Amino acid sequence: MTDSMVITNLRLPRSEWIMVRSLAAEAGVSVNEFIRKMIVRFSTTFQLKSPSIWDLPKLAAGKSKPMGLSTEDEEIYAV
């Protein structure tokens, strides 16, 4: 089974963006591939305590977002 891809925004300070681009170039991969690999590496280092990983799809589909939207997200998504 192939997961569908999600396209999203990522806001970073310019200095961090330059660092990520440089690291990706040194690794010989795109920034997208570099970030995906770092997420996988990070997620294998840390384990979710609660909820269970099997509950994540239900949480993602829910309408209540405990952290809410940032001011920028409210402007972008016209909420």
N, CA, C and O atoms as a CHARMM CRD file, in Angstrom:
* protein
*
  316
    1    1 MET  N      0.84400  -1.18600   0.00000 PROA 1      0.00000
    2    1 MET  CA     0.00000   0.00000   0.00000 PROA 1      0.00000
    3    1 MET  C      0.88800   1.24700   0.00000 PROA 1      0.00000
    4    1 MET  O      1.84800   1.33500   0.76600 PROA 1      0.00000
    5    2 THR  N      0.56400   2.19000  -0.85000 PROA 2      0.00000
    6    2 THR  CA     1.33000   3.42400  -0.94700 PROA 2      0.00000
    7    2 THR  C      0.56900   4.53800  -0.24200 PROA 2      0.00000
    8    2 THR  O     -0.62300   4.74000  -0.47700 PROA 2      0.00000
    9    3 ASP  N      1.26400   5.24800   0.61200 PROA 3      0.00000
   10    3 ASP  CA     0.67100   6.40500   1.27900 PROA 3      0.00000
   11    3 ASP  C      0.48100   7.53200   0.27600 PROA 3      0.00000
   12    3 ASP  O      1.31100   7.72600  -0.61200 PROA 3      0.00000
   13    4 SER  N     -0.61400   8.27400   0.41900 PROA 4      0.00000
   14    4 SER  CA    -0.78000   9.46400  -0.41100 PROA 4      0.00000
   15    4 SER  C      0.12200  10.56400   0.14900 PROA 4      0.00000
   16    4 SER  O      0.41300  10.59200   1.34400 PROA 4      0.00000
   17    5 MET  N      0.55000  11.44500  -0.71000 PROA 5      0.00000
   18    5 MET  CA     1.45500  12.52600  -0.30200 PROA 5      0.00000
   19    5 MET  C      0.63900  13.73100   0.15700 PROA 5      0.00000
   20    5 MET  O     -0.44500  13.99600  -0.36100 PROA 5      0.00000
   21    6 VAL  N      1.16800  14.44200   1.11800 PROA 6      0.00000
   22    6 VAL  CA     0.57200  15.67100   1.62600 PROA 6      0.00000
   23    6 VAL  C      1.51900  16.80400   1.28600 PROA 6      0.00000
   24    6 VAL  O      2.73000  16.68600   1.47000 PROA 6      0.00000
   25    7 ILE  N      0.97200  17.89200   0.79400 PROA 7      0.00000
   26    7 ILE  CA     1.77100  19.07200   0.48600 PROA 7      0.00000
   27    7 ILE  C      1.44500  20.10700   1.55100 PROA 7      0.00000
   28    7 ILE  O      0.27800  20.40300   1.80600 PROA 7      0.00000
   29    8 THR  N      2.48900  20.65700   2.17200 PROA 8      0.00000
   30    8 THR  CA     2.26300  21.58500   3.27300 PROA 8      0.00000
   31    8 THR  C      3.31000  22.69400   3.25600 PROA 8      0.00000
   32    8 THR  O      4.28400  22.62700   2.50500 PROA 8      0.00000
   33    9 ASN  N      3.10600  23.69600   4.07500 PROA 9      0.00000
   34    9 ASN  CA     4.05600  24.80400   4.25600 PROA 9      0.00000
   35    9 ASN  C      4.99700  24.49100   5.40000 PROA 9      0.00000
   36    9 ASN  O      4.65500  23.75100   6.32300 PROA 9      0.00000
   37   10 LEU  N      6.17400  25.05800   5.32900 PROA 10     0.00000
   38   10 LEU  CA     7.11200  24.97900   6.43400 PROA 10     0.00000
   39   10 LEU  C      7.75500  26.34800   6.55300 PROA 10     0.00000
   40   10 LEU  O      8.37100  26.83600   5.60600 PROA 10     0.00000
   41   11 ARG  N      7.61300  26.96300   7.70900 PROA 11     0.00000
   42   11 ARG  CA     8.21100  28.28700   7.92000 PROA 11     0.00000
   43   11 ARG  C      9.45200  28.12500   8.79500 PROA 11     0.00000
   44   11 ARG  O      9.39400  27.55500   9.88400 PROA 11     0.00000
   45   12 LEU  N     10.57100  28.63700   8.29300 PROA 12     0.00000
   46   12 LEU  CA    11.84600  28.56600   9.00600 PROA 12     0.00000
   47   12 LEU  C     12.53200  29.92300   8.95700 PROA 12     0.00000
   48   12 LEU  O     12.35000  30.67700   8.00100 PROA 12     0.00000
   49   13 PRO  N     13.31500  30.23600   9.97800 PROA 13     0.00000
   50   13 PRO  CA    14.17600  31.41400   9.86400 PROA 13     0.00000
   51   13 PRO  C     15.15900  31.18900   8.70900 PROA 13     0.00000
   52   13 PRO  O     15.56800  30.05700   8.45100 PROA 13     0.00000
   53   14 ARG  N     15.53300  32.26200   8.01900 PROA 14     0.00000
   54   14 ARG  CA    16.42100  32.14900   6.86200 PROA 14     0.00000
   55   14 ARG  C     17.69800  31.38500   7.19500 PROA 14     0.00000
   56   14 ARG  O     18.16700  30.59000   6.38000 PROA 14     0.00000
   57   15 SER  N     18.25900  31.60800   8.36100 PROA 15     0.00000
   58   15 SER  CA    19.50800  30.92800   8.72000 PROA 15     0.00000
   59   15 SER  C     19.31900  29.41000   8.78500 PROA 15     0.00000
   60   15 SER  O     20.20100  28.65400   8.37600 PROA 15     0.00000
   61   16 GLU  N     18.17200  28.96900   9.29700 PROA 16     0.00000
   62   16 GLU  CA    17.90400  27.53100   9.35100 PROA 16     0.00000
   63   16 GLU  C     17.65600  26.97900   7.95100 PROA 16     0.00000
   64   16 GLU  O     18.08400  25.86600   7.64300 PROA 16     0.00000
   65   17 TRP  N     16.96500  27.74500   7.09400 PROA 17     0.00000
   66   17 TRP  CA    16.72500  27.30600   5.71800 PROA 17     0.00000
   67   17 TRP  C     18.04800  27.10600   4.97200 PROA 17     0.00000
   68   17 TRP  O     18.22200  26.11900   4.25700 PROA 17     0.00000
   69   18 ILE  N     18.95900  28.03400   5.14200 PROA 18     0.00000
   70   18 ILE  CA    20.26900  27.92300   4.49200 PROA 18     0.00000
   71   18 ILE  C     21.00200  26.69000   5.01600 PROA 18     0.00000
   72   18 ILE  O     21.64700  25.97700   4.24800 PROA 18     0.00000
   73   19 MET  N     20.90500  26.44300   6.30900 PROA 19     0.00000
   74   19 MET  CA    21.56200  25.27400   6.89000 PROA 19     0.00000
   75   19 MET  C     20.97100  23.98400   6.30700 PROA 19     0.00000
   76   19 MET  O     21.71600  23.07700   5.93600 PROA 19     0.00000
   77   20 VAL  N     19.64000  23.89900   6.22400 PROA 20     0.00000
   78   20 VAL  CA    18.99000  22.70200   5.68700 PROA 20     0.00000
   79   20 VAL  C     19.37200  22.50900   4.22400 PROA 20     0.00000
   80   20 VAL  O     19.67400  21.38900   3.80900 PROA 20     0.00000
   81   21 ARG  N     19.36300  23.57900   3.43900 PROA 21     0.00000
   82   21 ARG  CA    19.73800  23.46900   2.01800 PROA 21     0.00000
   83   21 ARG  C     21.17600  22.99600   1.86900 PROA 21     0.00000
   84   21 ARG  O     21.48100  22.17400   1.00600 PROA 21     0.00000
   85   22 SER  N     22.05300  23.51800   2.71300 PROA 22     0.00000
   86   22 SER  CA    23.46100  23.12500   2.65200 PROA 22     0.00000
   87   22 SER  C     23.64900  21.65700   3.02700 PROA 22     0.00000
   88   22 SER  O     24.38700  20.92800   2.36400 PROA 22     0.00000
   89   23 LEU  N     22.97900  21.23100   4.09000 PROA 23     0.00000
   90   23 LEU  CA    23.07900  19.83000   4.52100 PROA 23     0.00000
   91   23 LEU  C     22.52300  18.88600   3.46000 PROA 23     0.00000
   92   23 LEU  O     23.09400  17.82500   3.20800 PROA 23     0.00000
   93   24 ALA  N     21.41600  19.27000   2.84400 PROA 24     0.00000
   94   24 ALA  CA    20.82900  18.44000   1.78800 PROA 24     0.00000
   95   24 ALA  C     21.78100  18.34600   0.59600 PROA 24     0.00000
   96   24 ALA  O     21.96900  17.27300   0.02300 PROA 24     0.00000
   97   25 ALA  N     22.37300  19.47000   0.23300 PROA 25     0.00000
   98   25 ALA  CA    23.31200  19.46400  -0.89300 PROA 25     0.00000
   99   25 ALA  C     24.51600  18.58400  -0.58700 PROA 25     0.00000
  100   25 ALA  O     24.96400  17.82800  -1.44900 PROA 25     0.00000
  101   26 GLU  N     25.04300  18.67100   0.62400 PROA 26     0.00000
  102   26 GLU  CA    26.17500  17.82400   1.01200 PROA 26     0.00000
  103   26 GLU  C     25.80100  16.34800   0.97400 PROA 26     0.00000
  104   26 GLU  O     26.63300  15.50100   0.64800 PROA 26     0.00000
  105   27 ALA  N     24.54500  16.03800   1.31000 PROA 27     0.00000
  106   27 ALA  CA    24.08000  14.65200   1.29400 PROA 27     0.00000
  107   27 ALA  C     23.70900  14.19600  -0.12000 PROA 27     0.00000
  108   27 ALA  O     23.48600  13.00900  -0.35400 PROA 27     0.00000
  109   28 GLY  N     23.64400  15.14100  -1.05800 PROA 28     0.00000
  110   28 GLY  CA    23.31900  14.81400  -2.43800 PROA 28     0.00000
  111   28 GLY  C     21.85500  14.49800  -2.67000 PROA 28     0.00000
  112   28 GLY  O     21.51700  13.72900  -3.57000 PROA 28     0.00000
  113   29 VAL  N     20.97300  15.09500  -1.85200 PROA 29     0.00000
  114   29 VAL  CA    19.53000  14.86500  -1.99100 PROA 29     0.00000
  115   29 VAL  C     18.81300  16.20900  -2.00800 PROA 29     0.00000
  116   29 VAL  O     19.39400  17.24300  -1.67800 PROA 29     0.00000
  117   30 SER  N     17.54000  16.17500  -2.39800 PROA 30     0.00000
  118   30 SER  CA    16.72600  17.39200  -2.36600 PROA 30     0.00000
  119   30 SER  C     16.41800  17.76800  -0.91400 PROA 30     0.00000
  120   30 SER  O     16.55000  16.95000  -0.00400 PROA 30     0.00000
  121   31 VAL  N     16.01100  19.00800  -0.72400 PROA 31     0.00000
  122   31 VAL  CA    15.61100  19.44800   0.62000 PROA 31     0.00000
  123   31 VAL  C     14.43600  18.60100   1.09800 PROA 31     0.00000
  124   31 VAL  O     14.39200  18.20500   2.26200 PROA 31     0.00000
  125   32 ASN  N     13.48400  18.32100   0.20900 PROA 32     0.00000
  126   32 ASN  CA    12.33500  17.50200   0.57100 PROA 32     0.00000
  127   32 ASN  C     12.78400  16.12900   1.08000 PROA 32     0.00000
  128   32 ASN  O     12.34900  15.68500   2.14200 PROA 32     0.00000
  129   33 GLU  N     13.65600  15.46000   0.31900 PROA 33     0.00000
  130   33 GLU  CA    14.12700  14.13600   0.71400 PROA 33     0.00000
  131   33 GLU  C     14.92200  14.21100   2.02100 PROA 33     0.00000
  132   33 GLU  O     14.80400  13.33100   2.87300 PROA 33     0.00000
  133   34 PHE  N     15.72900  15.25900   2.17600 PROA 34     0.00000
  134   34 PHE  CA    16.51600  15.42500   3.39900 PROA 34     0.00000
  135   34 PHE  C     15.60300  15.54500   4.62000 PROA 34     0.00000
  136   34 PHE  O     15.82700  14.88200   5.63300 PROA 34     0.00000
  137   35 ILE  N     14.57800  16.38800   4.52200 PROA 35     0.00000
  138   35 ILE  CA    13.65400  16.58400   5.65100 PROA 35     0.00000
  139   35 ILE  C     12.91200  15.29400   5.94900 PROA 35     0.00000
  140   35 ILE  O     12.74200  14.93800   7.11500 PROA 35     0.00000
  141   36 ARG  N     12.46100  14.57900   4.91100 PROA 36     0.00000
  142   36 ARG  CA    11.76900  13.31400   5.13500 PROA 36     0.00000
  143   36 ARG  C     12.67900  12.31700   5.85000 PROA 36     0.00000
  144   36 ARG  O     12.23800  11.62600   6.76800 PROA 36     0.00000
  145   37 LYS  N     13.95000  12.23600   5.43500 PROA 37     0.00000
  146   37 LYS  CA    14.88500  11.31400   6.08200 PROA 37     0.00000
  147   37 LYS  C     15.12900  11.70600   7.53900 PROA 37     0.00000
  148   37 LYS  O     15.23800  10.83800   8.40600 PROA 37     0.00000
  149   38 MET  N     15.21400  13.00000   7.80800 PROA 38     0.00000
  150   38 MET  CA    15.41500  13.45300   9.18400 PROA 38     0.00000
  151   38 MET  C     14.20400  13.13100  10.05400 PROA 38     0.00000
  152   38 MET  O     14.35700  12.78600  11.22600 PROA 38     0.00000
  153   39 ILE  N     13.00900  13.24300   9.49100 PROA 39     0.00000
  154   39 ILE  CA    11.80100  12.89400  10.24600 PROA 39     0.00000
  155   39 ILE  C     11.81600  11.41500  10.60700 PROA 39     0.00000
  156   39 ILE  O     11.51600  11.04600  11.74300 PROA 39     0.00000
  157   40 VAL  N     12.16500  10.57000   9.64200 PROA 40     0.00000
  158   40 VAL  CA    12.23600   9.13200   9.91200 PROA 40     0.00000
  159   40 VAL  C     13.28500   8.84800  10.97500 PROA 40     0.00000
  160   40 VAL  O     13.03600   8.07900  11.90300 PROA 40     0.00000
  161   41 ARG  N     14.45400   9.46200  10.84700 PROA 41     0.00000
  162   41 ARG  CA    15.52300   9.24500  11.83200 PROA 41     0.00000
  163   41 ARG  C     15.07700   9.70900  13.21900 PROA 41     0.00000
  164   41 ARG  O     15.28600   9.00700  14.20800 PROA 41     0.00000
  165   42 PHE  N     14.46900  10.87800  13.28800 PROA 42     0.00000
  166   42 PHE  CA    14.00200  11.41800  14.56600 PROA 42     0.00000
  167   42 PHE  C     12.92400  10.52600  15.16700 PROA 42     0.00000
  168   42 PHE  O     12.93800  10.25400  16.36800 PROA 42     0.00000
  169   43 SER  N     11.99100  10.06900  14.33600 PROA 43     0.00000
  170   43 SER  CA    10.87600   9.27300  14.85900 PROA 43     0.00000
  171   43 SER  C     11.31800   7.88900  15.32700 PROA 43     0.00000
  172   43 SER  O     10.64000   7.28200  16.15600 PROA 43     0.00000
  173   44 THR  N     12.43300   7.38000  14.82000 PROA 44     0.00000
  174   44 THR  CA    12.92700   6.10500  15.31900 PROA 44     0.00000
  175   44 THR  C     13.71300   6.27500  16.61300 PROA 44     0.00000
  176   44 THR  O     13.95000   5.30600  17.33300 PROA 44     0.00000
  177   45 THR  N     14.11400   7.50700  16.90400 PROA 45     0.00000
  178   45 THR  CA    14.85100   7.79600  18.12800 PROA 45     0.00000
  179   45 THR  C     13.90400   7.96900  19.30900 PROA 45     0.00000
  180   45 THR  O     14.20100   7.53400  20.42200 PROA 45     0.00000
  181   46 PHE  N     12.76100   8.60700  19.06000 PROA 46     0.00000
  182   46 PHE  CA    11.79800   8.89700  20.11600 PROA 46     0.00000
  183   46 PHE  C     10.53900   8.08000  19.89700 PROA 46     0.00000
  184   46 PHE  O     10.14800   7.81600  18.76000 PROA 46     0.00000
  185   47 GLN  N      9.91100   7.68200  20.98400 PROA 47     0.00000
  186   47 GLN  CA     8.67000   6.93600  20.89600 PROA 47     0.00000
  187   47 GLN  C      7.52900   7.79000  21.42900 PROA 47     0.00000
  188   47 GLN  O      7.69400   8.56000  22.37500 PROA 47     0.00000
  189   48 LEU  N      6.37400   7.63800  20.80300 PROA 48     0.00000
  190   48 LEU  CA     5.18900   8.31800  21.30300 PROA 48     0.00000
  191   48 LEU  C      4.77700   7.69800  22.62500 PROA 48     0.00000
  192   48 LEU  O      4.70600   6.47500  22.74700 PROA 48     0.00000
  193   49 LYS  N      4.50500   8.53700  23.61500 PROA 49     0.00000
  194   49 LYS  CA     4.07800   8.02800  24.90600 PROA 49     0.00000
  195   49 LYS  C      2.56900   7.85500  24.92700 PROA 49     0.00000
  196   49 LYS  O      2.06000   6.82800  25.37600 PROA 49     0.00000
  197   50 SER  N      1.87400   8.83600  24.45400 PROA 50     0.00000
  198   50 SER  CA     0.42200   8.78100  24.40600 PROA 50     0.00000
  199   50 SER  C     -0.02000   9.82000  23.40200 PROA 50     0.00000
  200   50 SER  O      0.53200  10.91900  23.42900 PROA 50     0.00000
  201   51 PRO  N     -0.89500   9.58700  22.58800 PROA 51     0.00000
  202   51 PRO  CA    -1.64900   8.37500  22.36300 PROA 51     0.00000
  203   51 PRO  C     -0.83700   7.34500  21.58300 PROA 51     0.00000
  204   51 PRO  O      0.29400   7.60000  21.16800 PROA 51     0.00000
  205   52 SER  N     -1.42700   6.21400  21.40300 PROA 52     0.00000
  206   52 SER  CA    -0.80000   5.16400  20.60400 PROA 52     0.00000
  207   52 SER  C     -0.68400   5.63700  19.16400 PROA 52     0.00000
  208   52 SER  O     -1.50700   6.42400  18.69800 PROA 52     0.00000
  209   53 ILE  N      0.32600   5.16400  18.46400 PROA 53     0.00000
  210   53 ILE  CA     0.49200   5.52200  17.05300 PROA 53     0.00000
  211   53 ILE  C     -0.74600   5.14500  16.25000 PROA 53     0.00000
  212   53 ILE  O     -1.04200   5.78000  15.23900 PROA 53     0.00000
  213   54 TRP  N     -1.46500   4.13100  16.68100 PROA 54     0.00000
  214   54 TRP  CA    -2.66200   3.69600  15.96000 PROA 54     0.00000
  215   54 TRP  C     -3.80900   4.68000  16.11900 PROA 54     0.00000
  216   54 TRP  O     -4.77100   4.63100  15.35200 PROA 54     0.00000
  217   55 ASP  N     -3.72800   5.57900  17.10700 PROA 55     0.00000
  218   55 ASP  CA    -4.76500   6.58800  17.30600 PROA 55     0.00000
  219   55 ASP  C     -4.52100   7.84900  16.48000 PROA 55     0.00000
  220   55 ASP  O     -5.41500   8.68800  16.36800 PROA 55     0.00000
  221   56 LEU  N     -3.33300   7.99900  15.90300 PROA 56     0.00000
  222   56 LEU  CA    -3.00000   9.23700  15.20100 PROA 56     0.00000
  223   56 LEU  C     -3.92600   9.56300  14.03200 PROA 56     0.00000
  224   56 LEU  O     -4.31400  10.72300  13.89400 PROA 56     0.00000
  225   57 PRO  N     -4.30200   8.60300  13.18200 PROA 57     0.00000
  226   57 PRO  CA    -5.21800   8.97400  12.09300 PROA 57     0.00000
  227   57 PRO  C     -6.53800   9.55100  12.60000 PROA 57     0.00000
  228   57 PRO  O     -7.07300  10.48700  12.00600 PROA 57     0.00000
  229   58 LYS  N     -7.06900   8.99500  13.70000 PROA 58     0.00000
  230   58 LYS  CA    -8.31800   9.52900  14.26300 PROA 58     0.00000
  231   58 LYS  C     -8.09500  10.94500  14.77800 PROA 58     0.00000
  232   58 LYS  O     -8.94400  11.81500  14.58300 PROA 58     0.00000
  233   59 LEU  N     -6.96200  11.18400  15.43300 PROA 59     0.00000
  234   59 LEU  CA    -6.67600  12.51700  15.96200 PROA 59     0.00000
  235   59 LEU  C     -6.49100  13.52300  14.83400 PROA 59     0.00000
  236   59 LEU  O     -6.96200  14.65600  14.92800 PROA 59     0.00000
  237   60 ALA  N     -5.80800  13.11500  13.76900 PROA 60     0.00000
  238   60 ALA  CA    -5.57200  14.01000  12.64600 PROA 60     0.00000
  239   60 ALA  C     -6.87100  14.37800  11.94900 PROA 60     0.00000
  240   60 ALA  O     -7.00000  15.48900  11.43500 PROA 60     0.00000
  241   61 ALA  N     -7.83800  13.46300  11.92300 PROA 61     0.00000
  242   61 ALA  CA    -9.10900  13.71200  11.25700 PROA 61     0.00000
  243   61 ALA  C    -10.05200  14.54500  12.11200 PROA 61     0.00000
  244   61 ALA  O    -11.01500  15.11300  11.59800 PROA 61     0.00000
  245   62 GLY  N     -9.78600  14.62300  13.40700 PROA 62     0.00000
  246   62 GLY  CA   -10.66800  15.34800  14.32000 PROA 62     0.00000
  247   62 GLY  C    -10.67400  16.83900  14.04400 PROA 62     0.00000
  248   62 GLY  O     -9.73200  17.39000  13.47500 PROA 62     0.00000
  249   63 LYS  N    -11.75600  17.48000  14.45900 PROA 63     0.00000
  250   63 LYS  CA   -11.88100  18.91400  14.21400 PROA 63     0.00000
  251   63 LYS  C    -11.25100  19.74500  15.31500 PROA 63     0.00000
  252   63 LYS  O    -10.87700  20.89200  15.07300 PROA 63     0.00000
  253   64 SER  N    -11.12400  19.20900  16.50400 PROA 64     0.00000
  254   64 SER  CA   -10.55100  19.99700  17.59100 PROA 64     0.00000
  255   64 SER  C     -9.03300  19.87000  17.55600 PROA 64     0.00000
  256   64 SER  O     -8.48700  18.76800  17.61000 PROA 64     0.00000
  257   65 LYS  N     -8.37900  20.98400  17.46800 PROA 65     0.00000
  258   65 LYS  CA    -6.92400  21.03000  17.46600 PROA 65     0.00000
  259   65 LYS  C     -6.50400  21.65200  18.79400 PROA 65     0.00000
  260   65 LYS  O     -6.71800  22.84500  19.00400 PROA 65     0.00000
  261   66 PRO  N     -5.91200  20.87100  19.69100 PROA 66     0.00000
  262   66 PRO  CA    -5.61600  21.37600  21.02600 PROA 66     0.00000
  263   66 PRO  C     -4.68900  22.58300  21.03100 PROA 66     0.00000
  264   66 PRO  O     -4.77400  23.41800  21.93100 PROA 66     0.00000
  265   67 MET  N     -3.81100  22.68800  20.04700 PROA 67     0.00000
  266   67 MET  CA    -2.87600  23.80800  20.03700 PROA 67     0.00000
  267   67 MET  C     -3.44300  24.99800  19.28500 PROA 67     0.00000
  268   67 MET  O     -2.93300  26.11000  19.42200 PROA 67     0.00000
  269   68 GLY  N     -4.47300  24.79200  18.50500 PROA 68     0.00000
  270   68 GLY  CA    -5.05100  25.87700  17.73100 PROA 68     0.00000
  271   68 GLY  C     -4.16100  26.28000  16.57400 PROA 68     0.00000
  272   68 GLY  O     -3.11700  25.66900  16.34600 PROA 68     0.00000
  273   69 LEU  N     -4.56600  27.30300  15.84300 PROA 69     0.00000
  274   69 LEU  CA    -3.80600  27.79200  14.69800 PROA 69     0.00000
  275   69 LEU  C     -2.99400  29.00900  15.10100 PROA 69     0.00000
  276   69 LEU  O     -3.40100  29.79200  15.95900 PROA 69     0.00000
  277   70 SER  N     -1.84500  29.15200  14.47100 PROA 70     0.00000
  278   70 SER  CA    -1.06100  30.36700  14.68700 PROA 70     0.00000
  279   70 SER  C     -1.74200  31.50800  13.94700 PROA 70     0.00000
  280   70 SER  O     -2.61700  31.27800  13.11300 PROA 70     0.00000
  281   71 THR  N     -1.35200  32.71100  14.24400 PROA 71     0.00000
  282   71 THR  CA    -1.90900  33.87900  13.56300 PROA 71     0.00000
  283   71 THR  C     -1.66300  33.78100  12.06600 PROA 71     0.00000
  284   71 THR  O     -2.53900  34.10200  11.26200 PROA 71     0.00000
  285   72 GLU  N     -0.45100  33.33200  11.68900 PROA 72     0.00000
  286   72 GLU  CA    -0.12200  33.19800  10.26700 PROA 72     0.00000
  287   72 GLU  C     -1.02600  32.16800   9.59800 PROA 72     0.00000
  288   72 GLU  O     -1.50300  32.39300   8.48600 PROA 72     0.00000
  289   73 ASP  N     -1.26800  31.02200  10.27600 PROA 73     0.00000
  290   73 ASP  CA    -2.13100  29.99300   9.70300 PROA 73     0.00000
  291   73 ASP  C     -3.56200  30.50200   9.53000 PROA 73     0.00000
  292   73 ASP  O     -4.21500  30.20100   8.53100 PROA 73     0.00000
  293   74 GLU  N     -4.04000  31.26500  10.49400 PROA 74     0.00000
  294   74 GLU  CA    -5.39200  31.81100  10.37100 PROA 74     0.00000
  295   74 GLU  C     -5.50200  32.71500   9.15200 PROA 74     0.00000
  296   74 GLU  O     -6.52100  32.71000   8.46100 PROA 74     0.00000
  297   75 GLU  N     -4.44500  33.50000   8.88400 PROA 75     0.00000
  298   75 GLU  CA    -4.44500  34.36300   7.70500 PROA 75     0.00000
  299   75 GLU  C     -4.35100  33.53700   6.42400 PROA 75     0.00000
  300   75 GLU  O     -5.07200  33.79800   5.46100 PROA 75     0.00000
  301   76 ILE  N     -3.46700  32.54600   6.41100 PROA 76     0.00000
  302   76 ILE  CA    -3.26400  31.73100   5.21300 PROA 76     0.00000
  303   76 ILE  C     -4.51900  30.94600   4.87400 PROA 76     0.00000
  304   76 ILE  O     -4.92400  30.89500   3.71300 PROA 76     0.00000
  305   77 TYR  N     -5.13500  30.33700   5.86900 PROA 77     0.00000
  306   77 TYR  CA    -6.28200  29.45800   5.63200 PROA 77     0.00000
  307   77 TYR  C     -7.61500  30.16100   5.82500 PROA 77     0.00000
  308   77 TYR  O     -8.66100  29.51400   5.77100 PROA 77     0.00000
  309   78 ALA  N     -7.60300  31.46400   6.04700 PROA 78     0.00000
  310   78 ALA  CA    -8.80400  32.29400   6.18300 PROA 78     0.00000
  311   78 ALA  C     -9.81000  31.67200   7.13500 PROA 78     0.00000
  312   78 ALA  O    -10.97700  31.47200   6.80100 PROA 78     0.00000
  313   79 VAL  N     -9.32400  31.37300   8.32500 PROA 79     0.00000
  314   79 VAL  CA   -10.20400  30.77000   9.33600 PROA 79     0.00000
  315   79 VAL  C    -10.76900  31.85200  10.21600 PROA 79     0.00000
  316   79 VAL  O    -11.53700  31.56300  11.13500 PROA 79     0.00000
